[in-house]
């Protein structure tokens, strides 16, 4: 055994002799002096003597106990032989060689211990392979753009690096490891043995308590973890600055690769489309999101702001601020900015003014989304936040869960918040970020029960305990916090448990100050020192990394399955469309609206193609229908009761002047506007054969009504029209016989129409005549019999006096009443007057018609001003003046319509269509039906599938 060990020692010594450590030139073992060889190799054949083994004292030392190195005392060595030659030379050589081998042995032991310590530290280092995505692709391609050989030449040479090596003062530390390498064993197994004094010191060292060792190890482990945490943060900060620099100078030619849309932006677009998707297919939306839920004022918004690294949300002391879901898409970019999905404005998150404007905009959008009588809204506000170093993910901040509805809230607020939270958490691929307030009792929490119902196994839940600083200060038992973190205090399982600090409660704190405060707190926290919390479970930085990793893991696992589901849905919809609408294009609601818009504008332009004759005929006819009653009842009949032509003309002129000044222009404009509406409606509702599509009917009707409501006739038109009408009515000169005959024909048509109406009224008053009673076998009522008898009496009165006035005198009423009473008929005087009005009106109209026939030959007398003639045709002149006024008014209105109002109406229609185009609710209401909904679903499913496939392809490329 001794020779075997000695042979092994010989091999070690030879390797040491051949090494360069501490020796400037090589010296073979054979060249050593005989005495030297005998000292090193006691088994050598030339050795003629033996010596006792050397006994020295070497103290054990470890880097964990931090105990001071004790001095070693070499004992006198006693040799059991006498040297016959060169005794003093052998003693000197042995002393020198002993020192040299001690130095060489300590170097070997120190090197071995350094290597072992290096391997242990290397194993403790976290695996950074999963964070390669932080470094952009072009970093790996820098060797194509940067000459690495020049960088190598620029590095310091070996002499400079040698200066960085530790000096020989640290050689003493290597002796501590030498004891571990050459540990004492059984006698004769090693070349060295400790003395009795060294053995006693070893026993004294072992008396150190295990508790102190554990405390020292924990402190050292904590310092090491914090050290590597700071190193990782420093590296991430440098990487962040590098990426920011590269992205900023991308346009200046640092690299030529064009930046494409990021993965998270592509994914966010898919979620935005799905949020607008039809409710019947909403169950298909199982794409991952990070759903942030928690009790009100638990710190949800603060955690989200720490992850986004900006104070972007409105804040309030105890007041509900989150009134609708807010989808926040975090992505990396050169500048720290935020923007809304439907806006191009960028908010610079490094400026306090833009931050305040962003918070105000979010609050306004939330309040606008809340309907009247409600407190919260289901409408999602989509926000994108970009910045250097942000973790890529999609988070949805939900309104805080409440236990009691307070004053000012809608009665269903609590149930609405629960339904919103459940709707988002029911997604089997949603990651639930459960926020628990650490400063309040865990038993008061509501959200933990809700999360446990949605995710009983905790396979997609991450638990976050906020306000840990307050919890550590207020909670008497720190183990209670550990129970909360580990999920032992309540039955809720989770993937991971985290503890964070979101500030000191001051809303004006910056993100940087909060991060510093959080790091300082956990460095001094007993929770971390006593291993109640692990280093990777604290700080929002670690939380952000964990959530991002979990999010992308869930995305990679589920996105292809969702793409296949939408592919199947697309096939079903396309098959349904082909079977139901084989000859129609697949036009969604927006495309149908554009088609309807073009048709409506074409129909408005068609108004300009209406002929002037058609306009004037419609205007003249409609205007006379409106004013004929006034002309007959208030102008013609009162004037016709006069005794001579002078009085007749005077009465007519006065009444025409009053009518023109007050009513006629306004009535004419109303007639023109109604005529324009009727023509516009006719073009809008007119079916155009096979090309007509009834799907546009509701939209056209709504556009027509809204355009008419907005259109206002030019107010100046009445003033100019009044002058024209007044001048037309002042003219009495009929130029030819044709105009005279036309006036007579106009008067006859008017009077015959009035006479027909009057006879119809009289028939309703007195009942059917004897022919209708015999033919239709109907009779008269009692009142009709009374009116019939009254009519007969009044007709007798007219026959007696054909020039009777238009009104009955009181004595005449009495006479008629007494005559009827004599026959046993009791009649009221008012009934007699009413009956007289219709009887006299019929008599007057018949007389006027007879007068028209007499005036057919009166144009000659008119030209002579009815001199030496008993025939007076002033009523014919009146109707000619009315007829001419109508023609001139119709012509004036037609010009105004075609030149001004049609264009203004077209402008109003365009404005209405533009407003409808921006109002999605209006389009959904007006363009309805199975065809529209099917095309809408088909378009959205195609868009979602295409974007998902593009996202999956980009995801594979990144892998």
Secondary structure, 3 states (H helix, E strand, C coil): CHHHHHHHHHHHHHHHHHCCCCCCCCCCHHHCCHHHHHHHCCCCCCCCCCCCCEECCCCCCCCCCCCCCCCCCCCCCCCCCCCCCCHHHHHHHHHHHHHHHHHHHHHHHHHHHHHHHHHHHHHHCCCHHHHHHHCCHHHHCHHHHCCHHHHHHHCCCHHHHHHCCCCHHHHHHHHHHHHHHCCCCCCCCCCEECCHHHHHHHHHHCCCCHHHHHHHHHHHHHHHHHHHHHHHHHHHHHHHHHHHHHHHCHHHCCCCCCCCCCHHHHHHHHHHHHHCCCHHHHHHCCCCCEEEEEECCCCHHHHHHHHHCCCCCCCCCCCCCCCEEEEEEEECCCCCEEEECCCCCCEECCCHHHHHHHHHHHHHHHHHHCCCCCCCEEEEEEEEEECCCCCCEEEEECCCECCCCCCCCCCCHHHHHHHHHHHHHCCCCCEEEEEEECCCCHHHCCHHHHHHHHCCCCCCEEEEEECHHHHHHHCCCHHHHHHHHCCCCCCCCCCEEEECCCCCCCCCCCHHHHHHHHHHHHHHCHHHHCCCCCHHHECHHHHHHHHHHHHHHHHHHHHHHHHHHHHHHHHHHHHHHHHHCCCCCCCCHHHHHHHHHHHHHHHHHHHHHCCHHHHHHHHHHHHHHHHHHHHHHHHHHHHHCCCCHHHHHHHHHHHHHHHHHHHHHHHHHHHHHHHHHHHHHHHHHCCCHHHCCHHHHHHHHHHHHHHHHHCCCCCHHHHHHHHHHHHHHHCCCCCCHHHHHHHHHHHHHHHHHHHHHHHHHHHHHHCCCHHHHHHHCCCCCHHHHHHHHHHHHHHHHHHHCCCCCCCCCHHHHHHHHHHHHHCCCCCCHHHHHHHHHHHHHHHHHHHHHHHHHHHHHCHHHHHCCCCCCCCCCHHHHHHHHHHHHHHHHHHHHHHHHHHHHHHHHHHHHHHHHHHHHHCHHHHHHHCCCHHHHHHHHHHHHHHHHHHHHHHHHHHHHHC
